[in-house]
Each structure stands twice: as structure tokens, then as C-alpha cells.
Amino acid sequence: MKIEFEARYFTDEQNKIIHGDALTELKKLPSESVDLVFADPPYNIGKDFDGLIESWDDNEFLHWLFECIDECHRVLKKNGTMYIMNSTENMPYIDIKCRNTFHIKSRIVWSYDSSGVQAKNYFGSMYEPILMMVKDPKKYTFNSKDILVEAKTGSKRALIDYRKNPPQPYNTQKVPGNVWEFPRVRFLMEEYENHPTQKPTSLLKRIVLASSNPGDVVLDPFSGSFTTGDVSKSLDRRFIGIEINEEYVKMGIRRLNIPSSYTPKELEKLKKRKTKNKSKNVRGDDNDISDLLIDDLPSSQEGHTLI
């Protein structure tokens, strides 16, 4: 997973894009220098990222990913927050790893619809899991008023809460729960980029608004389509993005309008459909992965079943 090459750096007054290997570049960042980490690492399910195909031995993949998580913990400030998302297959192992390093505050489900057939012989996957976790469970940023959503009981049905004295209407807004319904990015959407796993702007906006403040530093060590950077810039946050694929680095330079030696033609947005991705691989025997996790767990958790 680690690719050796000389990193390149693109910066302006507020933002920094690093064209380099995630783990290598994470190790260069100062400790406790970042307010918010959003990590969307490879899922290792066979996707083709413009020639870089994620297909690694499961044990090697998890060892590498766990090292990346440790580095994210190191660079995160004491009152900082980290979000990490991955496949439904990998998240149980990531969850157990992270609960021994962080304090997990929320286990979020990003739920989405699909126009295609997900599966015929079992219940297809229609969500992706996200962990929200902090270093200090009592001191961290959570701007609840910035992410309020409609409370249907109050706003739609206009019911009265007679348990209160005097009776009052139900609230029309509330803090979102841990099931988030955002549509996936489609080809005809304006925000669409040529990236096989692009995350929606609405999802990143909720995360950045909730867990950072203007002027804070947001880090995305697997920047991909650079939606995190685009959202962070629009909300007056400072951004650091790491990406190994040059085509995606050029997306980031264009979206964040950062100076570079690339020509306007090289940075031009050309939309093409995502047609080369494989379906999720059928996992083999998970015993080896379970053994790997047991090595990382305290003795009190060794006998627990992964669910």
C-alpha cells in the first residue's frame, strides 16, 4: 500500500494539498496540530482509482490502516474530533481498533437509495458506516445549532406537548440522529467529479459544521475528489489534504483554486461516467483478520464476537 515517490506540495494562505503517500505524509505533520480529521481510506474491495486498484492482502491492509489511524490520533488536538468511514466488512475491525484509542461518540449510518440491483441472494448493502470519535469525551467541538434538521412531529403535524405546563408546541427543529440520508453523487449533479467513491457535499458540510469552527484546521488524509477541502474552504476553515493519485490532486487544485504549474487545460473539469468499478468482492475466511485484531485488543476483549 505504501508507494515511494517524492511528494509535491501546493499551498495558498489557508490551504495545503500534498501529492504523496498518506502514511508517509501523516508522519511529517506536527503532533496535536489538527482540529478535525475526516478519513475515507480505501475499502480494499477491488475498486479502480484511475489505474490504482485497491486489492491487497487483508492483514496487510488492516495493519497499514491501523498505523494511519494511530498517526491521525497523534496529529489531532486534545479537543479534536475524527470521523472515519469504510466498508461494512471492514468497520467491525476498525471500530474495535478505535475504541481502544479514542472515545467513540457516535456510530453513524449514511443511508442512500440505489436505482440498480444490489443483490439477488441476500440483502444488499444500502449504507456506509461512519465513526465519530474524540480524544477527550468531555471537551470537544459540537456545534449543534449549526446542523439542525426538521423535526417532523413538530413541523409537519403541529402537535402540542401537553406534558409541559403550560402546554407548548413540539420543536420544529432537532439535532440529527445517527442515520443520515443523503443521496449519492450522480453523473448529472453539478458537484460530480470523475472519482469512483465521491462523497456528497451535504454529508461533509454536516461534519465540518458540527465538529470545527471558522479558522480551524481540517485534515483529510485520503482526499480523493477533495470534497472535504471544497467544503472546508467554503466554511472558512483551513484545509490540509493528502492524495496519492495525480488526477485527483488536480481536482483539488482546481476546486480549491490553489496556485500550481498545471495549465488550465490540465485542470479542466471533464465529466465521464464511472463504469469500470467492480462489485464488492466476496470475502474469504475472516479468521486471519480476527487473529490480527486479537493481537491489538486488551485481554478483556479477546473473547468478544465481532458483530
N, C-alpha and C positions, 0 to 999 in steps of 0.2 A: 504493500500500500504506500510506502514511503518512496517518493520519487526524488532523486537527487538532481537538482539543477540550480543555477544561480538565480536568486529571487530578484524581482524588479518591483520598484515602489513608485506609486503615483499618488501625489498629495495636493491638497489645497489647504486653506487656513483651518478648515473644520473636519476634513475627511481624509482617509488614507486607504488606498487599495493596494494590497500586496499580492503580486503574482508569484505564488510559491506554494510549497508543501505545508499543509495545515499544522502538523505536529512540529515541524522544524521551526516555523514562524511563531507558533504559540510560545515555544520555549524562549524566544527572544523578547517577548513582551514583559514589562516590569510587573512584579507582584502587586496585587491589590490596586490595579490601575484602571479597572473597568467597572462600570455601574450595572450594566445589563449584558448578558450573553444570550444570544439566540443561536442554537446549534441544530442544524438539519443535516447531519452527516450522511454518507452513503448508507443505503439499506442492505447492500450486498444481496440483491435479488435479481441480478442479471441485466440491469438497465445499461443502455449505451449512451454515454455522455459525450457525444461528438467524437467517438473513437476511443474514449477511455471507458472500458467496460468493467463494471463492478462485479467481479466473480472471484472471490478469494476463499481460502480455507476458513471455515467458521471460527476456529480457535484463534487463528492469526488475526482475523478481522476484529474479534472482541478484545483481544489483547491490545491492539492498536487503538481501538475506540476508547477503551478504559484509560489508556495513557492520555489521550486527548481530553477526556473528561477531567482527569486529575490536573492537567495544565489549565483548563478553564477555571477550575476551582482556585488554583493558585493566583491567577490574574484578576479574579473577581474581588471587589472591595468587600469589607466585612459586612456592610449593609446591602450588598448587591444581590441580584436575582439572576438565576439561569433557567432558561427553557431549553429542553431538548426533545426532539421528536424523531421517531423512527418507525420501522415496520411493526405490525402486530406480533410477528415472530420474534423479533429481537427485544422488544420492550420489556418483557419479564426479566431478562438478564440485566438490562440497563437499569431497571428500577431497583433491583437488589444491590447492584453496584452503587447507585447514587444514594440510596437510603443510609449507607454506611459512611458517606462523605458529606452530604447535605442534609438539610431538613426539608422534606418534600411537603409542600403546602397544598398542591392540587394535582390530581391526575385528570387531565383534560382529554376529552374525545372530540376531535374535529370530524364532524359528520357531514357527508356530502352525498348528493344524488349521482346516479350514473345512467346514461342512456343506453349503455351496452350491457351484455350479459356478463355478469361477474363469475358465475359458477353454475354448473348443472347438477352436480352430485353432492354438493354441500352448500352451506350458507356463505355466500360471497362476502368479501370484505368491503364495507362501505364507510370506513372511518380510518383515521390515523391517530395514534395516541401521542400525547404531549405531557411531559412532566414540567411542573413549575416548582422550583426549589430555591432555597435561600441558605446563606451561611448562618445568619442569626434569626431564629424563629420569632423574636420579639422586636426586631428593629430592621425593617426593610421597606422599600418604597411600594406602595399600592394605592394608586390614585383612583379610588372607586368612583368618584364623581365624574371622572373623565370618560368612563366606559359604560355608563348606564344604558340599559335597553328597556324596551317597552314591557311593562307588567300587564299581561293580557287581562287578568282578573279585574284590575282597576281601570284600565284604559278602554277596554272593549265592552265589558259588562256593566261598568259603572256601579259596582256593588258597594254597599255600606257595611262597615265593620261595626256591628252593634256590641262587640266586646269592649269597646272603648267608651269612656264616659267623658264628654258626650260622644255619641256615635260619629264616626268620620268616614269619608270615602277611602277606599283602598288606594294605596300608592299607584301612580300611573307609570313609574319607572322603578327599576331594580338593578342590582349588580348581576351580571350574567352568571349562570351556573357553570358547571364544568362540561356541559355538552354544547359545543359551538357548531352552529350550522352556517357554513359559508360555502358557496358554490366553488368548485374547482375552476381554474383559469382555462377558458375555452379559446379556440382559434379566433373567433370573431370579436373577442373582447379587446378593448383598446390597450389594456395592460399586458396582453400576451407577448411573451418573448420566446425565442427558439431554445427552450430548455425543457427537458423531459419531466422534471418534477417541480415546476414553478409553483410557489405558494402564493395565495391571493393577498392582495394589498390589504383587504379588510381584516384578515387574520393577523398580519404583522402590525397593523395600526393599533389593534386592541392590545397586543402585547407591549408595544413600545409606550403607548399612552399609560397603561396600567403600572408599569414597572420601571419607569425612568422619568426624569424631569428635564426641561429645557437646559441645554448645556452639558448634560451627562454624556458619558462615553458608552456607545453601544458597539458590541463586538459580534460579528458573525464569522466564525472560522471556516465555514463552508458556504461561501456567499452565493454561488450558483448564478441565478438571474439577478441578483442584487436588489431584490425587493426590500429586504431589511434596510439596506443603505438608502434606497429611494425614500422609504417611509421615514427613516431617521432624519434625513436631511429636511424633508418637508415639515417635520415637527421640531426643528431647531435643536436636534441632538447632534453630537459629534459621532462619527462613524469610523470603525476600522473593519475592513473586510478582507478575508484571505480566500484566494481561489487559485486552483492549480491549472485550470483549463483556460488557455489564452482567449478563446472565443467568448467565454463568459466574462473574463476580465474586461474585454472590450465593451460588453454590455454595461458593466458597472461604470466604466469611464464615461460612456455616453449618458447613462441615466443620472449620474451624479455631476456630470459636466466638469470633470476633473481634467486639468491640462495633461497632454501626453504627446508623444511623437507620432501617433497614428493619424492618418489622413481622414478627412470627413467621409471619404468613400469606404475606408476600412471600418469605420464606426457606424455606418448606415444601418438602420433597422430594416431587415428584410424578413418578413414572416414566412415560415414554412411549417407545414404540419408535422406533428410528431408521430411518425409512422413506423419507426424502426425498433421500438422498445419491445422487449419480450414480456410475456406474462410472468407473474410471480413464480419462482421456482418451487417445486415440491421439495420440502426439507427432508433431509435424510435422518439418520439416527441422531437424536439430540443428546445422547448420553455423554459424548465427549464434551459438549458445551456445558452440560450440568456439572461435570467434573471440574471444568475450568472455573465456574462460578463458586463452587465449594471452596476452592483454594483461596478465593477472595473474601469469603464470609467469616464472621466470627463464629465460634463453636456453637453458639446458641441458635444459629440459623441453618446449620448444616443439614438438619433433618427435615426442613420445611419443603413442601411441594411448591413448584412454580406454577402459578395459575394466572 
